[in-house]
Amino acid sequence: GSVKCAGNYAADVVPAAEAASQGFPIVLYLDAKERKYVEEFSTSNFIAISNDRQSLITPDSSSILKSITLKMLKQIAADKGMKVEQRPVQYSEV
């Protein structure tokens, strides 16, 4: 997962088709080891805003590709005075 290449998307073909058949437009992937931590969407990084709207939360995982979009969202959130949390995000939190 540390390099962006066409082969990275091949593994998403079957899960994406299954999700679409159930009415879901994209897939949310969990960590491969424990299957309890959010990794990313099939099409993009995952971000969340805390219930109190004070924090932007994004998963911390070595398998997630670096993203200029995520970098900018974290910077904007920080500039607006939000706390930026990059940490393991349990699926149960979502």
Phi, psi and chi 1 to 4 in degrees:
 res  aa     phi    psi   chi1   chi2   chi3   chi4
   1 GLY       -    0.4      -      -      -      -
   2 SER   -88.2   -3.3   62.1      -      -      -
   3 VAL  -131.1  135.4  176.8      -      -      -
   4 LYS   -85.6  120.3 -170.0  167.0 -167.5  152.4
   5 CYS  -151.3  162.7   67.1      -      -      -
   6 ALA   -57.7  -34.6      -      -      -      -
   7 GLY   -62.6  -24.5      -      -      -      -
   8 ASN   -61.4  -27.9  -70.9    2.4      -      -
   9 TYR   -88.3  -15.8  -60.4   98.0      -      -
  10 ALA   -61.3  -38.0      -      -      -      -
  11 ALA   -67.8  -13.8      -      -      -      -
  12 ASP   -91.0   -9.9 -173.9   52.4      -      -
  13 VAL   -60.4  -52.1  172.2      -      -      -
  14 VAL   -69.2  -49.8  171.8      -      -      -
  15 PRO   -58.9  -37.5  -24.0   33.0      -      -
  16 ALA   -65.4  -40.6      -      -      -      -
  17 ALA   -66.2  -41.4      -      -      -      -
  18 GLU   -63.9  -43.5  -70.4  175.0    4.2      -
  19 ALA   -62.2  -44.8      -      -      -      -
  20 ALA   -61.4  -38.5      -      -      -      -
  21 SER   -66.8  -19.4   73.2      -      -      -
  22 GLN  -100.7    6.3  -64.2  175.7   37.6      -
  23 GLY    91.9    9.8      -      -      -      -
  24 PHE  -100.0  130.2  -60.9  101.5      -      -
  25 PRO   -76.2  -26.4   26.7  -33.1      -      -
  26 ILE  -143.1  170.0   58.8  174.3      -      -
  27 VAL  -108.5  138.4  177.0      -      -      -
  28 LEU  -102.7  118.6  176.7   62.8      -      -
  29 TYR   -94.2  140.4  -75.1  104.3      -      -
  30 LEU  -104.6  167.3  -56.3  179.7      -      -
  31 ASP   -62.5  146.6   68.9  -65.4      -      -
  32 ALA   -73.0  -29.4      -      -      -      -
  33 LYS   -74.8  -54.1 -175.8  176.2 -179.6 -178.0
  34 GLU  -108.7  -16.1  -63.0 -177.6   65.2      -
  35 ARG    54.6   40.4  -65.3 -175.7  180.0 -180.0
  36 LYS  -133.7   -7.4   69.7  177.7 -172.1  177.2
  37 TYR  -110.9  135.5  -64.7  100.9      -      -
  38 VAL   -67.7  135.3  172.6      -      -      -
  39 GLU  -105.4  -69.4  -71.2  -81.9  -48.4      -
  40 GLU  -167.9  169.5   59.3 -171.0  -17.0      -
  41 PHE   -81.7  163.2  -71.8  110.9      -      -
  42 SER   -66.2  -22.8   54.9      -      -      -
  43 THR  -112.5   -9.5   58.8      -      -      -
  44 SER  -167.4  171.2   57.2      -      -      -
  45 ASN   -68.1  159.0  -69.8  115.1      -      -
  46 PHE  -100.3  131.7  172.6   90.2      -      -
  47 ILE  -134.5  154.7   63.6  163.9      -      -
  48 ALA  -140.0  156.2      -      -      -      -
  49 ILE  -113.3  131.6  -56.6  -63.4      -      -
  50 SER   -61.8  158.7   61.8      -      -      -
  51 ASN   -57.4  -33.1  -73.0  -26.5      -      -
  52 ASP   -86.4    1.8   64.0    5.1      -      -
  53 ARG    62.0   24.3  -63.4 -179.6  179.0 -133.8
  54 GLN  -101.0  -13.2  -61.0  -60.0  -51.9      -
  55 SER  -133.4  140.9  -61.8      -      -      -
  56 LEU   -98.9  128.9  179.6  140.2      -      -
  57 ILE  -120.7  132.9  -55.5  162.2      -      -
  58 THR  -141.2  145.9 -173.0      -      -      -
  59 PRO   -63.7  148.3  -20.6   31.8      -      -
  60 ASP  -109.5  106.4 -176.2   23.6      -      -
  61 SER  -151.3  138.5  170.5      -      -      -
  62 SER   -72.1  -13.1   61.3      -      -      -
  63 SER   -88.5   -4.7   67.7      -      -      -
  64 ILE   -90.4  129.0  -61.6  171.8      -      -
  65 LEU   -67.0  145.7  -68.0  173.5      -      -
  66 LYS   -65.7  145.1  -60.4 -151.6 -178.6  -58.1
  67 SER  -138.8  127.6  160.2      -      -      -
  68 ILE   -65.8  -33.4 -170.8   65.6      -      -
  69 THR   -63.4  -47.6  -56.3      -      -      -
  70 LEU   -63.5  -41.6 -179.9   58.9      -      -
  71 LYS   -57.7  -44.2 -178.2  178.8  179.3  178.0
  72 MET   -69.2  -40.0  -67.5  -68.7   83.8      -
  73 LEU   -62.2  -40.8  -71.8  171.4      -      -
  74 LYS   -65.1  -39.5  -68.5 -171.1  -45.8 -172.3
  75 GLN   -66.8  -44.0 -175.4   62.2   55.9      -
  76 ILE   -61.6  -44.3  -68.4  166.4      -      -
  77 ALA   -59.7  -46.3      -      -      -      -
  78 ALA   -62.4  -42.1      -      -      -      -
  79 ASP   -62.9  -29.2  -69.8  -11.5      -      -
  80 LYS   -86.5    3.4  -65.5  -70.9 -174.5 -180.0
  81 GLY    89.5    9.0      -      -      -      -
  82 MET   -82.6  151.5  -65.2  178.3   75.9      -
  83 LYS   -78.2  135.3 -179.8  179.1  177.0 -175.7
  84 VAL  -107.2  117.6  175.9      -      -      -
  85 GLU  -111.6  115.1  -61.8  178.7   41.1      -
  86 GLN  -110.8  105.9 -171.0  161.3  -10.0      -
  87 ARG  -157.0  167.0   59.6  172.2  175.8   78.1
  88 PRO   -59.7  132.7  -23.6   33.8      -      -
  89 VAL  -116.5  111.6  177.7      -      -      -
  90 GLN   -71.0  141.5  -71.3 -164.7   12.6      -
  91 TYR   -57.6  -32.9  179.3   69.8      -      -
  92 SER   -62.8  -18.0   60.3      -      -      -
  93 GLU   -79.5  -21.1  -66.9 -178.5   66.9      -
  94 VAL   -78.2      -  176.4      -      -      -
